[in-house]
Amino acid sequence: MNLSRKGFIKTVGLATVGLGTSSFSSTKELPEKKLNDHQLTVGLASYTLRKYSLDELIEIVQRLDIKDVAFKSFHLPYESTDEELRYIRDKVKARGLNLYGGGVIYFKSADDVETYFNYAKTAGLKMIIGAPNHELLPAIEKKVKETNIKLAIHNHGPEDDIFPSPKSVYDKIADLDERIGLCIDTGHTFRLNLDPAAEIKKYKDRLYDVHIKDIDEQIPEGKNVEIGRGKMDIANIMRALKEIKYSGILGIEYEKDGNQAISGLSESIGYVRGILSML
């Protein structure tokens, strides 16, 4: 995929006007007093750029002033050798990026636990964003203790029989090592007819990652849209994260338009940053 400098800069410019092109249905509810006591960090879940190469991803996030990225296997392949994983790790770091996590990674067997924790350790990941089968949690807890790599379990909404909701995650991990926590996907949570902001507050003690997106309708079949164009109360989600003093990354995950994601991603980041500036 060719990225011309002129075309890219023109597209990225949308991030600065995203506030004008998006719906601010919730701005009337913003507090009069700004919540300046806690800052939030906007990052990226690299699934957004799944159709783009590693080099293209690096260029895009640098121009969008994003430094914190969680890599999906498209950009950090599972089949890589240890040498290749270290090369990608060092390349990303040299370009000023923080490869803070990897995933979503699906654990289906005992072999997967060993394989993916070794993969994460070699790549220098601080956290795995994962979706493990329930019976693997004891083995995963053991690897977490051995490696000091966190696991943030990602909920996948109404279609998922394993971890559909934040509660389904918390109920399984409450008595496990505290380095095992949640990655709340706000979109999938919304499609369950839940309030993502309320869920964030409810499970704040084990919240290690957040995927931020927007959905067109609060129904199981709801579709991903540019952040600010859907029905989710993004301002209330940001407010909740500030109130709990969330210290992780806000992983923007724009799933629409995989082949041409730059425009929608830029608009989404612009909207989120605009909301944060108003809070």
Summary of the structure (lengths in Angstrom):
residues: 279
radius of gyration: 18.1
end to end distance: 37.3
largest distance: 53.2
contacts: 935
relative contact order: 0.17
helix: 46%
strand: 18%
